[in-house]
Amino acid sequence: MTLWVKPIVKDEIERRAKREGLYPSSIGAALLEKSLQQTIDLEYGALLTPVFENILSRSMEARDNRLALLLVRNYLVAEQNRGLTTYLVGRAPDITPDTLNDILDTTFKEAKKKLTRRSPELEKLIREVKSWLLNEDKQPERGKGKG
């Protein structure tokens, strides 16, 4: 293969060849190969971005679906328990509407305090749930979505 290049490029290739003790054609071939490889890498890199985004999106969507299910289940159970407890406490003897409101206010304030507190027991449960979520991510598709 013969290539015509600008004189400054030819001079630089010859200078490098002399410095390395090689032929100008081998230096030129190496430079051309490196340039082509960079072009290929850039094109391939541009293709990888949507592939990685797609994989990440699917993984996050699956996790979001599981977390949404947990949140909805937790909400329903909590509201059902709140309703039942309020009903039962409200019907207890010697409970006036003011006493019931005081109990509800106090328990709400205590629940808010505990919401951000991370006890060792809570940390252990968090690790277990994380482990469960990670293990579910690794299961084959046929095992997902049940339960």
C-alpha positions as CSV (number, residue, x, y, z in Angstrom):
1,M,0.0,0.0,0.0
2,T,1.3,3.4,-0.9
3,L,0.1,6.5,0.8
4,W,0.7,10.1,0.0
5,V,1.0,12.3,3.0
6,K,2.0,16.0,3.7
7,P,5.8,16.6,3.9
8,I,5.6,17.4,7.6
9,V,3.9,14.1,8.3
10,K,6.5,12.2,6.2
11,D,9.3,14.0,8.1
12,E,7.8,13.1,11.5
13,I,7.4,9.4,10.5
14,E,11.0,9.3,9.2
15,R,12.3,11.0,12.4
16,R,10.5,8.4,14.5
17,A,11.7,5.6,12.4
18,K,15.3,6.7,12.7
19,R,15.0,7.2,16.5
20,E,13.5,3.7,16.9
21,G,15.7,2.0,14.3
22,L,12.8,0.9,12.2
23,Y,11.6,1.4,8.7
24,P,9.3,4.4,8.0
25,S,6.6,2.0,6.6
26,S,6.4,0.1,9.9
27,I,6.1,3.4,11.9
28,G,3.4,4.7,9.4
29,A,1.5,1.4,9.6
30,A,1.5,1.5,13.4
31,L,0.3,5.1,13.5
32,L,-2.4,4.3,10.9
33,E,-3.5,1.2,12.9
34,K,-3.7,3.2,16.1
35,S,-5.7,5.9,14.5
36,L,-8.2,3.4,13.0
37,Q,-8.4,1.5,16.3
38,Q,-9.3,4.8,18.1
39,T,-12.1,5.4,15.5
40,I,-13.4,1.9,16.0
41,D,-13.3,2.3,19.8
42,L,-15.2,5.6,19.6
43,E,-17.9,4.1,17.4
44,Y,-18.2,1.0,19.6
45,G,-18.3,3.1,22.7
46,A,-21.2,5.1,21.3
47,L,-23.1,1.8,20.8
48,L,-22.4,0.6,24.3
49,T,-24.1,3.5,26.0
50,P,-27.6,2.7,24.9
51,V,-27.0,-1.0,25.6
52,F,-25.9,-0.2,29.2
53,E,-28.7,2.2,29.7
54,N,-31.2,-0.4,28.6
55,I,-29.8,-3.1,30.9
56,L,-29.7,-0.6,33.8
57,S,-33.2,0.6,33.1
58,R,-34.6,-2.9,33.1
59,S,-32.9,-3.8,36.3
60,M,-34.0,-0.6,38.0
61,E,-37.6,-1.1,36.8
62,A,-37.7,-4.7,38.2
63,R,-36.3,-3.4,41.6
64,D,-38.7,-0.5,41.6
65,N,-41.6,-2.9,41.0
66,R,-40.6,-5.1,43.9
67,L,-40.1,-2.0,46.2
68,A,-43.5,-0.6,45.1
69,L,-45.2,-3.9,46.0
70,L,-43.5,-3.9,49.4
71,L,-44.5,-0.2,50.0
72,V,-48.1,-0.8,49.0
73,R,-48.4,-4.0,51.1
74,N,-46.8,-2.1,54.1
75,Y,-49.2,0.8,53.6
76,L,-52.3,-1.3,53.5
77,V,-51.3,-3.4,56.6
78,A,-50.3,-0.2,58.5
79,E,-53.6,1.6,57.7
80,Q,-55.7,-1.5,58.5
81,N,-53.9,-1.9,61.8
82,R,-54.3,1.9,62.5
83,G,-58.0,1.7,61.8
84,L,-58.5,-1.4,63.9
85,T,-56.5,-0.1,66.8
86,T,-58.2,3.3,66.8
87,Y,-61.6,1.6,66.7
88,L,-60.7,-0.8,69.5
89,V,-59.1,1.8,71.7
90,G,-62.0,4.2,71.1
91,R,-64.5,1.6,72.3
92,A,-62.5,0.8,75.5
93,P,-64.2,1.8,78.8
94,D,-63.2,5.2,80.2
95,I,-61.7,6.4,76.8
96,T,-63.1,9.8,76.0
97,P,-62.7,11.4,72.6
98,D,-60.1,13.8,74.1
99,T,-58.1,10.8,75.6
100,L,-58.3,9.0,72.2
101,N,-57.0,12.1,70.4
102,D,-54.1,12.4,72.9
103,I,-53.2,8.8,72.4
104,L,-53.3,9.2,68.6
105,D,-51.2,12.4,68.7
106,T,-48.6,10.8,71.1
107,T,-48.3,7.6,69.1
108,F,-48.0,9.6,65.9
109,K,-45.2,11.8,67.3
110,E,-43.3,8.7,68.6
111,A,-43.7,7.0,65.2
112,K,-42.2,10.0,63.5
113,K,-39.2,10.0,65.9
114,K,-38.6,6.3,65.2
115,L,-38.9,6.8,61.4
116,T,-35.3,8.1,61.1
117,R,-33.7,6.2,64.0
118,R,-31.6,3.2,62.8
119,S,-31.3,0.7,65.6
120,P,-29.1,-2.4,65.3
121,E,-32.2,-4.5,64.9
122,L,-33.4,-2.3,62.1
123,E,-30.0,-2.4,60.4
124,K,-30.1,-6.2,60.4
125,L,-33.5,-6.2,58.8
126,I,-32.3,-3.7,56.2
127,R,-29.4,-6.0,55.3
128,E,-31.8,-9.0,55.0
129,V,-34.1,-7.1,52.7
130,K,-31.2,-5.9,50.6
131,S,-29.9,-9.5,50.4
132,W,-33.4,-10.7,49.4
133,L,-33.6,-8.0,46.7
134,L,-30.2,-8.8,45.3
135,N,-30.8,-12.5,45.3
136,E,-34.1,-12.0,43.5
137,D,-32.2,-10.0,40.8
138,K,-30.0,-13.0,40.2
139,Q,-32.9,-15.5,39.8
140,P,-33.9,-16.5,36.2
141,E,-36.8,-14.7,34.7
142,R,-39.3,-17.5,35.2
143,G,-39.0,-17.3,39.0
144,K,-39.7,-13.5,39.1
145,G,-43.0,-11.9,39.7
146,K,-44.4,-14.6,42.0
147,G,-45.3,-14.1,45.6
